[in-house]
Structure formats: C-alpha cells, structure tokens
Amino acid sequence: MSTDTEQAARTSLPGLVEVLRKDLPASLVVFLVALPLSLGIAVATGAPVAAGLIAAVVGGVVAGLLGGSTLQVSGPAAGLTVVVAETIAQFGWAGACFITVAAGALQIIFGLSRIARAALAIAPVVVHAMLAGIGITIALQQVHVLLGGASESTALQNITELPGQLLNLHGGAVLIGGVVIVIMLGWRYLPRRIRVVPGPLVAVVAATGLSMLMPDQIERIVLNGSLFDAIGLPEIPRGGWATIAMTVLTVALIASVESLLSAVAVDKMHSGPRTNFDRELVGQGAANMTSGLLGGLPVTGVIVRSAANVRAGACTRASSVLHGLWILVFAVALVGVVQQIPKAALAGLLIVVGVQLVKLADIRLAHRTGDLVVYTATVLGVVFLNLLEGVLIGLGIAFALLLWRVVRVAVVAMPVAENGNWMVSIDGTCTFLALPRLSTEFAKVPEGADVLIELSVDFLDHAAYEAIHDWVRQHENVGGTVEFVEMGPVRMDTAAVGPPARIPTRGMLDEVLAPWRRTARRADPMVTGIAKYHRSHAHAVRPHLGGLRDGQEPHSVFLTCADSRIVPNVITNSGPGDLFTVRNVGNVIPADGSDSSIEAALVYALDKLDIRSVVVCGHSGCGAMETLYGGAITGTELDTWLANAQPSLNRFRAGHPVAFAAAAAGFGSVDQLAMVNVAMQLETLYTHPVVRHGVEERGVVVSGLFFDIASGRVVEVTVSGIAQIDDLGRRLPAKDSAVQPV
C-alpha cells in the first residue's frame, strides 16, 4: 500500500468509526420517527401513500448529501400539507408533481443567487401563526377521519359538518385514533429508557395491533404494488400560467422558509458546523426536483425529525442519508405491513402533530410584544382563506404595525407643578404625520408661559421642524420664553441644513465630548459649548447635582497632570462629586512641601472631607516628562517646577524596577520615566504627615495609575512594578508586549 493510500485509510477510519458508533443508531431513531409521519402527511394531502415514502427517501438521501445543514433531516412536512392538498385538488396529482419540480428549480435559483438569509427576514410572528393555522387546518380535517368519515375541502365546511359527523361516528375508528392520541400525549411522561423508542411508532403499532383484534371493518391504508410501481413522471398542469406560477412560488417560498427556520433551530441544538444557508436551499431544491420527478411529495427541512436526530447523538450528515435508505428498504420489503395501518391511527397522529403546531409560548410571546393582532389575523387567514392569502395578510398587518411604531411620536404638554411653568415633551420619530399631534399639544400651552421643550427624536423632517420653529417664534412674540433640552441625536439647529436623515444614538463619550471637539476652532468655543451643554446634558446631571448642593463627599483625591487629554471622570467611570481633583504639570508632589496648593488640597481632602483614597495618575506622551528626559532648558518657570521631578529622572537612570517592568511591557523611554515618576510620587505621599496619619489611623489607600492614551487602557503603578487592570477589575501581570486588554 502506498504512503498516500495508508494516510487516506488512517484519516477515513476514525470517520467510519464515528458513523458506526453515533450516526447509525441515530439514523434508526429518525427512521422510526419519520415513517409514520410520512405516511400520515401523504394521507392528509390526498396524495398516493407511496408519495410520502418517496419524499422521505429523497429528502434523507438527496437533501442530506447536498444540503448545507449537517444534522437537519428533510422529508414531507406538515407545514406544506394544506397548500399541497389544494394543489392536488386544483391540478391533479401529476400536475402537483410538476409544480414540485418547478418549485425545486426555483429554490436552486434562490440558493445560487445567495439570497437565502433574506428569507429569514420574514417576521417570526407570521411564521409561527402560519404553522399554527396549518396545524388547526390539519386537525379539523383529520378529526373527521378519526370519527370514521371523510374530511371536507375547507375549514369552514369541516366545522359546520362536525356536529353531523359526531352523530354518525364509527366507534372502532374513534377507539383506534383515541389510543394513538393518548399514547402520543402521555409518552413524554414515561421514563427515559422507555422513551428511547419513538412515541409515534409505538402509537401506530399499538393501534394497528388493536385493529387486528376488533370485529368491525376498519378502513386501512391502500398501497398498490411496491414503491417502484408508484414512481411516475409529472405532467404539465392545465390552467392559467399565472395561477401555476403563483402556486410554484408559494410552494418554493414556504418550503424555503420552513427549511431555513428549521436549520436555524437545529444550529442552536448542537455545537458542530453551522448551516450554509445558500447551500441548504440548493440541496432542498435538488431534493424537490428529484421527489417531483419520481412522484413524491414536496420536501422541506423538518424540525421534529431533526431534533430527534440531534438528541440521538448524530454527528454527521450520514445519519440523514441512512434514515432515507432505511425507509427505502422498509417500503420495498414490507409493503404488507404498511397496508395494515388504519387510517384512523394516522388521523390521530396528525391531530396531535397539528395541535402541537399551535404553541402557547408563541401566543404569549405575540401578546408580550404587541403582535397578537398579527398572529390572530394570520391564523384566521390561513384557516378560512388559504395559506398564501393568510401569510400575505399577516405580513401586511405586520408591516403596517411596524410603520406605525417607527413613525409614531409621543407629544405631551403639561404644566410643571413646582414653578407653574410648562414642559412639552417630544419623543420618537418626528415627521409630518406628527403635525396634528404637535398642534393639539402646543395649543394647550398658555400665552406668555415659560416653556421647556424636551426634544428626544431620531428623525426630524422639515415639516415637523417648521411646525416647532414657527410655534416657538409665535410664543416668544407674545411674551413667552422657550428653552430647549435636546436629548436625541437629531438637533433643531441642524434640521434645516440638509435633507432629513435618521441618525443613530451615539455612545455616552461621543455624546458628551463631540460637541466640544466641533466647537474647538470657533471664535468663542466656551460660550457655544455652554449653550450646547444647557440644551443637551444639563437636564441629565441636574437631579444628581441637586443632591450635592449642600456639600460634597468625594471618595478619592485624584492628582494628575494638567494635560488636556486626561479626563479623570471618564477613565475612572465616575461622576460629579466623586473625585477631588488636583492637577499640575507632570503630576508632581514636591517632597519638601514647597507647593502650598498641593499641601492645602491634601489637608482639606483628608482632614475635612474624610477621603479614604489618594491616587496619582500619569500618562503616556507627557510633555513634562519629555522635557525632563531630554534635559531641555527653557529659561522659564517650567525649569524651576520640573526640578521637583529630578529625583524621578535620577531613579529612572539608576534602574528603577518600574522602568524595567514598563520596558518589558513595550513602553518607550519617556513613558517609562512617566511611570517611575508616579512611583516616586507614591513614595513621597507615604512619607507625607497627613497621608501617613490617614493610612495608619483610617486605612487610607494610596495608589498609582498610568493612562496609555493610544490604547485607552489604564495601568496600575506601584512603588516596585506595574500591573494591568482587566475589564473585570482584576490585576494581572503586564504582558511582554504593549499593554493589551484581557
């Protein structure tokens, strides 16, 4: 054996073992689940019984081999029962097979066009309601079969004829169907070791055995010849091409959406490869073309069989393929067994399947999300009209509800109790549709009143802007005053500059700092910035500041550099009243106590404010440290001040351990000096009388920080080293490269 052949054998052997150990048993479980469901769905649609078996074989083998989902199992599905029954009634069985082939070709086009994910954009509430409507329709049809009669063509007829059917029920059929229903509903409550055998199989076998013992004549499944005898070519249906095209589109869309939603659900159940949705549509299309050409039902991915596949431990697509082969063997070799199954048994099976499509969890979710009207309308449309019209009605109502939610705006005008002024709140998407509401609420405001307008909108068109602007101008002309507080991303002063656009809400930092960046180069940036603060943020901090008007209780002294890039409250996630901030060039604390400003701040903070933490914070790219490191002589007061940091430079050159740690973490020489400077200031603080007394008597904590501007990360500095602070507040050793988030 060659080396390549030996390698291939070694590679394939574990895969073969995995198939035999996991996929082979799983395929048997799925086969036992799929067999009765395939027969029942064929009976429910009015198709030949063999059509359900053909679709199950093709779905397992073709979709299993070509599809994009590893563990999804395909076959005839309850979701297409109603539309297939209508198609057969309208075009005949051979014509329905042609439509299945055409729908499969359309699915392949969908997959090759890479639009599979677009099908997932359908509102889930419509899909849930569609399935519920199908389930109700199936249950209404099959209850007549269970009672010993025949189902009617429409749901309304099935309901109106039900009383008469109850008066003429067939006792044997009712008993058989009832046994199936009881077993299926109670199977989930049995011990796990018993539930290894699928409940549907047990129910059908038990009902078939019971029917053998009954003296009454029981109607059974009719299967003429073997599975191969049932194979027949499709025929072009008679009728208008517009009707045929609409039916093809309906089958293709429903089969595609159901398969993709099932694949999404299966992906959530296992940790293996994720579904390739475009390939899945190609595989489903190929399976439908094959099934239609062979005389089988349409094929979709089926969540019931797929979930059984995952729970049984399948790990590759071999399980799906093998389950299709088991159905083929059964259908060819055991035709006589199939013909012994009572129709009432399959009716009971389908009634349970149909009822289970109506999920209380979906109804509760629709109620919580305000989509109950969409759910109800879709269900009623599917049940009493047809599947396509019901889905279109649901989508139309869902779109109208979405449009109403998106464009609506809340406008409320009310007097402010404490001072007699008025407040007008405008919240939402403000368009011309809001003009009547704006006019109504503005009319409530008395002339001459002082008004605060809270504007929190993400879209403001020119009509709404003009309505607000004109009312403000008119109100001010009659002696009133108007103040704006603009909390949303759209502002009045930009609404008339260009066409309206929806602007996403910005993050906190950009919302707070962006206005200052925009005004920094204007003639009077402070006045402009203060005006924008009043309009945008004063309302947010006003309640908090109101609690601080009688005193402050900061938790830390924060001594840092005067550099404009350091914003203490931002890098410490703190707010007004939290930090007692002291700033100077280079965050230096003269060891001789010559800076009375720092001395006064420390005494006031620790003795008067009872602060329990003192922090020194340096930063990267510090101009003071760069001047100190380069030894530049400016001949100004800067030289005199930086002389207080000379001990830091000396210790840095002597080889301070903080410098070594900073160098190992990838920082440059100036940043290493800045960290050593922080460590030196900590040593100075530990010897300061007020700080030392606070540490000994009250447990005051002294700590150092270094802010790396480029990365936005904060590093902890001690007298002997540095450490990273991760996103969970843990102190970690510095990396051997540049400081990175954990």
Secondary structure, DSSP 8 states (H G I E B T S, - for coil): --HHHHHHHHHHHHHHHHIIIIIHHHHHHHHHHHHHHHHHHHHHHTS-HHHHHHHHHHIIIIIHHH-S-SS--EE--GGGHHHHHHHHHHHHHHHHHHHHHHHHHHHHHHHHTT-HHHHTTS-HHHHHHHHHHHHHHHHHHHHHHHTTS---SSHHHHHHTHHHHHHT--HHHHHHHHHHHHHHHHGGGS-TTTTTS-HHHHHHHHHHHHHHH-SS---B----S-TGGG--------S-HHHHHHHHHHHHHHHHHHHHHHHHHHHTT-SS----HHHHHHHHHHHHHHHHHHT----EE-HHHHHHHHHTT--STHHHHHHHHHHHHHHHH-HHHHTTSBHHHHHHHHHHHHHHTS-HHHHHHHHHTT-HHHHHHHHHHHHHT-HHHHHHHHHHHHHHHHHHHHH-EEEEEEE-TTTS-EEEEEEEEE-GGGHHHHHHHHTTS-TT-EEEEEEEEEEE-HHHHHHHHHHHHHHHHTT-EEEEEE-SS--HHHHTTSS--------HHHHHHHHHHHHTTSSSHHHHHHHHHHHHTHHHHHHHHHTTTT----SEEEEEE--TT--HHHHTT--TTTEEEEEETTS---TT---HHHHHHHHIIIIIS---EEEEEEETT-HHHHHHHHT---SSHHHHHHGGGHHHHHHHHHT-HHHHHHHHTT--HHHHHHHHHHHHHHHHHHHSHHHHHHHHHH--EEEEEEEETTTTEEEEE-SS-EEEE-TTS-EEE--SSS----
